[in-house]
């Protein structure tokens, strides 16, 4: 109750209203976004700052066309009608993967169990696999779409599948690193695990000293779907607010701060297994419940991390032999 009253008090609702739907880049907007976008504005802001809105307006009807390209709203019900052998094989594989992943996408979230939400989840995944065949469908995309659906869902329950589709296109196209191209997925995930290790070592050496021999390969899921399973949903969405505006450097800053936040627990760990277990079993311990405080510290205590510095580290780490098998 105290947290809610404090959150209501600091949410700059009047400042958001004063923008009148104009979300051009500015120092004011950046500061507001770092404090968290109010729910009623989140979809419009994400669409504007990511260029998803411009893409949707310049490609009117494309999403619906993709959903209907395979009959029965993209569910591949008439999969045998696909004549191209390669396309048929890809469609069958995508369908199998989606069928396994959708039921386990945030299985305890009651909103995603609603028919409109679960149907939209499949439609968006199908449409994207057709729109971006170089990516197709990769396990984990369902979690990204699930978060997009939750974030853009209107207070009256309306679902925004077309907006979610274009937000996904922007995330995969220019906001997140190139994790999802079929030829690069594993390599780039592992490379950024090494970059993360370097960032923690350089910026928080006292923390890194407690796990310098650990492998951080478990952190790959934090890159695939930024900060999934380690933050409560309202705090997670605030990280994504900044991600859409500032780019993927925010993802690294949030992860580095996670290590700072849990440094006392990390000191008690003896190996990578302890660290991985802590991540899996203790992601909800109340430490990140205050989303305003959490986001303030992400930018205050993680150090200055830019996309340029991350790219430089990536180039250096590419020459390192990977120790993950």
C-alpha positions as CSV (number, residue, x, y, z in Angstrom):
1,X,0.0,0.0,0.0
2,X,2.8,2.4,0.9
3,X,4.6,1.6,-2.4
4,X,1.4,2.2,-4.4
5,X,0.7,5.6,-2.7
6,X,4.3,6.6,-3.3
7,X,4.1,5.5,-7.0
8,X,0.9,7.5,-7.5
9,X,2.5,10.6,-6.0
10,X,5.6,10.5,-8.3
11,X,3.9,9.4,-11.5
12,X,4.1,12.6,-13.6
13,X,0.6,12.2,-15.2
14,X,0.1,15.9,-15.9
15,X,3.5,16.1,-17.7
16,X,2.5,13.2,-19.9
17,X,-0.9,14.7,-20.6
18,X,0.8,18.0,-21.5
19,X,2.7,16.3,-24.3
20,X,-0.6,15.9,-26.2
21,X,0.6,12.8,-27.9
22,X,3.7,14.4,-29.4
23,X,6.6,12.1,-28.5
24,X,9.5,13.6,-30.5
25,X,12.9,12.9,-28.9
26,X,13.8,15.4,-26.2
27,X,15.6,15.5,-22.8
28,X,12.2,16.0,-21.2
29,X,10.7,12.8,-22.8
30,X,13.9,10.8,-21.9
31,X,13.6,11.8,-18.3
32,X,9.9,11.0,-18.2
33,X,10.5,7.6,-19.8
34,X,13.2,6.7,-17.3
35,X,10.6,7.2,-14.5
36,X,8.2,4.8,-16.3
37,X,5.5,5.4,-18.9
38,X,2.0,5.3,-17.4
39,X,0.0,2.4,-18.7
40,X,-2.5,4.6,-20.7
41,X,0.3,6.1,-22.7
42,X,2.7,3.1,-23.1
43,X,1.4,1.7,-26.4
44,X,1.4,5.1,-28.2
45,X,4.9,6.1,-26.8
46,X,6.5,2.7,-27.8
47,X,4.9,3.0,-31.2
48,X,6.2,6.5,-31.8
49,X,9.8,6.3,-30.4
50,X,10.5,2.9,-32.1
51,X,9.2,4.0,-35.5
52,X,6.7,1.2,-35.4
53,X,3.8,3.6,-35.9
54,X,5.4,5.0,-39.1
55,X,6.0,1.4,-40.4
56,X,2.4,0.5,-39.7
57,X,1.0,3.5,-41.5
58,X,3.2,3.0,-44.5
59,X,2.3,-0.7,-44.7
60,X,-1.4,-0.6,-44.1
61,X,-3.1,-4.0,-44.3
62,X,0.2,-5.9,-44.3
63,X,-0.3,-7.5,-40.9
64,X,-3.8,-8.7,-41.8
65,X,-2.6,-10.0,-45.1
66,X,0.1,-12.0,-43.4
67,X,-2.3,-13.5,-40.9
68,X,-4.6,-14.5,-43.7
69,X,-1.9,-15.8,-46.0
70,X,-2.3,-19.2,-44.4
71,X,-6.0,-19.7,-43.8
72,X,-7.7,-20.1,-40.4
73,X,-6.0,-16.9,-39.2
74,X,-2.5,-18.0,-39.8
75,X,-2.8,-21.3,-37.8
76,X,-1.4,-23.3,-40.8
77,X,-4.6,-25.3,-40.9
78,X,-4.3,-25.6,-44.7
79,X,-0.6,-26.3,-44.5
80,X,-0.7,-28.8,-47.3
81,X,-1.8,-26.1,-49.7
82,X,1.7,-24.7,-49.6
83,X,3.4,-25.8,-52.8
84,X,7.0,-24.8,-52.2
85,X,8.8,-27.7,-50.5
86,X,11.2,-25.5,-48.4
87,X,8.4,-23.1,-47.4
88,X,6.2,-26.1,-46.4
89,X,9.1,-27.6,-44.3
90,X,9.7,-24.2,-42.5
91,X,5.9,-23.8,-41.9
92,X,5.7,-27.3,-40.3
93,X,8.7,-26.6,-38.1
94,X,7.4,-23.2,-37.0
95,X,4.0,-24.7,-36.2
96,X,5.5,-27.4,-34.1
97,X,7.7,-24.9,-32.1
98,X,4.9,-22.5,-31.6
99,X,2.6,-25.3,-30.4
100,X,5.1,-26.2,-27.7
101,X,6.1,-22.7,-26.7
102,X,2.7,-20.9,-26.6
103,X,1.2,-22.9,-23.6
104,X,4.4,-22.3,-21.6
105,X,4.6,-18.6,-22.3
106,X,3.9,-17.0,-18.9
107,X,1.6,-19.9,-17.9
108,X,0.5,-18.2,-14.7
109,X,-0.6,-14.9,-16.3
110,X,-4.4,-14.9,-16.4
111,X,-4.5,-12.2,-19.1
112,X,-2.6,-14.3,-21.6
113,X,-5.1,-17.1,-21.0
114,X,-7.9,-15.0,-22.5
115,X,-8.9,-16.3,-26.0
116,X,-8.3,-12.9,-27.6
117,X,-4.8,-12.7,-26.1
118,X,-3.8,-16.3,-26.9
119,X,-5.1,-16.1,-30.4
120,X,-3.3,-12.8,-31.0
121,X,-0.1,-14.4,-29.7
122,X,-0.2,-17.1,-32.3
123,X,-1.3,-14.7,-35.1
124,X,1.6,-12.3,-34.4
125,X,4.1,-15.2,-34.4
126,X,2.8,-16.6,-37.6
127,X,2.7,-13.2,-39.3
128,X,6.3,-12.4,-38.2
129,X,7.6,-15.8,-39.4
130,X,6.2,-15.0,-42.8
131,X,7.4,-11.4,-42.8
132,X,10.9,-12.2,-41.7
133,X,11.8,-15.7,-43.1
134,X,15.5,-15.1,-42.3
135,X,14.4,-15.3,-38.7
136,X,11.2,-17.4,-38.9
137,X,10.3,-18.6,-35.5
138,X,12.8,-19.1,-32.8
139,X,12.0,-20.5,-29.3
140,X,11.7,-17.5,-27.0
141,X,10.0,-15.1,-29.4
142,X,6.7,-16.0,-27.7
143,X,7.8,-14.5,-24.5
144,X,8.7,-11.2,-26.3
145,X,5.3,-11.1,-27.9
146,X,3.6,-12.0,-24.6
147,X,5.2,-9.0,-23.0
148,X,4.2,-6.8,-25.9
149,X,0.6,-7.9,-25.6
150,X,0.5,-7.3,-21.9
151,X,2.1,-3.9,-22.3
152,X,-0.2,-2.6,-25.0
153,X,-3.4,-4.1,-23.6
154,X,-6.0,-1.4,-23.0
155,X,-7.6,-0.9,-19.7
156,X,-11.0,-2.0,-21.2
157,X,-9.4,-5.3,-22.2
158,X,-8.9,-4.5,-25.9
159,X,-5.9,-6.3,-27.5
160,X,-3.6,-4.5,-30.0
161,X,-2.2,-7.3,-32.2
162,X,-1.2,-5.2,-35.2
163,X,0.7,-2.7,-33.0
164,X,2.4,-5.6,-31.3
165,X,3.5,-7.0,-34.6
166,X,5.1,-3.8,-35.7
167,X,6.7,-3.3,-32.3
168,X,8.2,-6.8,-32.7
169,X,9.5,-5.9,-36.2
170,X,11.3,-2.9,-34.7
171,X,12.7,-4.8,-31.8
172,X,14.1,-7.5,-34.1
173,X,15.1,-5.0,-36.8
174,X,17.0,-2.2,-35.0
175,X,16.5,-2.1,-31.2
176,X,17.8,-5.5,-30.0
177,X,21.2,-6.8,-31.3
178,X,21.2,-9.4,-34.1
179,X,20.4,-12.4,-31.9
180,X,17.7,-13.9,-34.0
181,X,19.1,-14.5,-37.5
182,X,19.2,-18.2,-38.0
183,X,22.9,-18.2,-38.8
184,X,24.0,-16.1,-35.8
185,X,21.7,-16.8,-32.9
186,X,23.9,-18.9,-30.7
187,X,27.1,-17.1,-31.5
188,X,25.8,-13.6,-30.7
189,X,24.1,-14.7,-27.5
190,X,27.3,-16.3,-26.2
191,X,29.4,-13.3,-27.3
192,X,27.2,-11.0,-25.3
193,X,27.5,-13.2,-22.2
194,X,31.2,-12.6,-22.5
195,X,30.6,-8.9,-22.9
196,X,28.4,-8.9,-19.8
197,X,31.2,-10.6,-17.9
198,X,33.7,-7.9,-19.0
199,X,31.3,-5.1,-18.0
200,X,30.8,-6.4,-14.5
201,X,34.5,-7.0,-14.2
202,X,35.4,-3.4,-15.3
203,X,32.6,-1.5,-13.5
204,X,32.0,-3.6,-10.4
205,X,35.3,-5.5,-9.8
206,X,34.4,-6.1,-6.1
207,X,31.3,-8.0,-7.2
208,X,33.0,-9.8,-10.1
209,X,35.7,-11.1,-7.8
210,X,33.1,-13.5,-6.3
211,X,32.3,-15.2,-9.6
212,X,35.3,-14.5,-11.9
213,X,35.6,-18.2,-12.6
214,X,31.9,-18.6,-13.3
215,X,30.4,-19.0,-16.7
216,X,27.5,-16.6,-17.4
217,X,25.9,-18.6,-20.1
218,X,22.6,-18.8,-18.2
219,X,22.3,-15.0,-18.8
220,X,21.4,-15.7,-22.5
221,X,17.7,-15.6,-21.7
222,X,18.1,-12.1,-20.3
223,X,19.3,-11.1,-23.8
224,X,16.7,-13.1,-25.7
225,X,13.8,-11.5,-23.8
226,X,15.3,-8.6,-21.8
227,X,15.2,-9.3,-18.0
228,X,12.6,-12.0,-18.3
229,X,12.1,-14.0,-15.1
230,X,14.2,-11.7,-12.9
231,X,11.8,-8.7,-12.4
232,X,8.2,-8.3,-11.5
233,X,6.1,-7.3,-14.5
234,X,5.6,-3.6,-13.7
235,X,9.4,-3.1,-13.2
236,X,10.1,-5.2,-16.3
237,X,7.9,-2.9,-18.4
238,X,9.8,0.1,-17.1
239,X,13.0,-1.4,-18.3
240,X,11.4,-1.9,-21.7
241,X,10.2,1.7,-21.7
242,X,13.8,2.8,-21.6
243,X,14.8,0.0,-24.0
244,X,12.5,1.3,-26.7
245,X,13.7,4.9,-26.3
246,X,17.5,4.4,-25.6
247,X,18.3,1.1,-27.2
248,X,19.9,-2.1,-26.1
249,X,22.5,-0.5,-23.8
250,X,19.7,-0.2,-21.3
251,X,19.5,-4.0,-21.2
252,X,23.1,-4.3,-20.2
253,X,22.8,-1.6,-17.6
254,X,19.8,-3.3,-16.1
255,X,21.6,-6.6,-15.9
256,X,24.7,-5.0,-14.4
257,X,22.6,-3.3,-11.7
258,X,20.9,-6.7,-11.0
259,X,24.3,-8.0,-9.9
260,X,24.8,-4.8,-7.7
261,X,21.4,-5.3,-6.2
262,X,22.2,-8.9,-5.2
263,X,25.8,-8.6,-4.4
264,X,25.4,-9.9,-0.8
265,X,23.8,-13.1,-2.1
266,X,26.5,-13.4,-4.8
267,X,29.2,-13.3,-2.1
268,X,27.8,-16.4,-0.6
269,X,27.9,-18.4,-3.8
270,X,30.6,-20.9,-4.5
271,X,30.1,-21.8,-8.1
272,X,28.1,-21.0,-11.3
273,X,25.5,-23.6,-10.3
274,X,24.7,-21.6,-7.1
275,X,24.3,-18.4,-9.2
276,X,22.1,-20.0,-11.8
277,X,19.9,-21.5,-9.1
278,X,19.6,-18.2,-7.4
279,X,18.5,-16.6,-10.7
280,X,15.9,-19.4,-11.3
281,X,14.6,-19.7,-7.7
282,X,14.8,-16.2,-6.3
283,X,13.8,-13.9,-9.2
284,X,11.0,-12.6,-7.0
285,X,12.4,-11.5,-3.7
286,X,10.8,-8.1,-3.4
287,X,14.1,-6.2,-4.1
288,X,12.8,-4.8,-7.4
289,X,9.2,-4.2,-6.4
290,X,9.7,-0.4,-6.2
291,X,10.1,0.1,-10.0
292,X,10.8,3.8,-9.7
293,X,13.7,3.2,-7.3
294,X,14.9,0.3,-9.4
295,X,15.0,2.3,-12.6
296,X,16.7,5.3,-10.8
297,X,19.5,3.0,-9.6
298,X,19.8,1.3,-13.0
299,X,21.1,4.6,-14.4
300,X,22.9,5.7,-11.3
301,X,24.7,2.6,-10.2
302,X,25.4,0.6,-13.4
303,X,28.0,3.0,-14.8
304,X,27.9,4.7,-18.1
305,X,27.4,2.0,-20.7
306,X,26.8,3.0,-24.3
307,X,26.1,0.9,-27.4
308,X,29.5,2.1,-28.8
309,X,31.4,0.7,-25.9
310,X,29.4,-2.6,-26.1
311,X,30.2,-2.9,-29.8
312,X,33.9,-2.4,-29.1
313,X,33.8,-5.1,-26.5
314,X,32.0,-7.4,-28.9
315,X,34.8,-7.0,-31.4
316,X,37.3,-7.9,-28.8
317,X,35.4,-10.9,-27.5
318,X,34.9,-12.4,-30.9
319,X,38.5,-13.5,-30.9
320,X,38.0,-15.3,-27.6
321,X,37.5,-19.1,-27.6
322,X,34.0,-19.8,-26.3
323,X,33.9,-21.9,-23.2
324,X,30.2,-22.7,-23.5
325,X,29.4,-26.0,-25.1
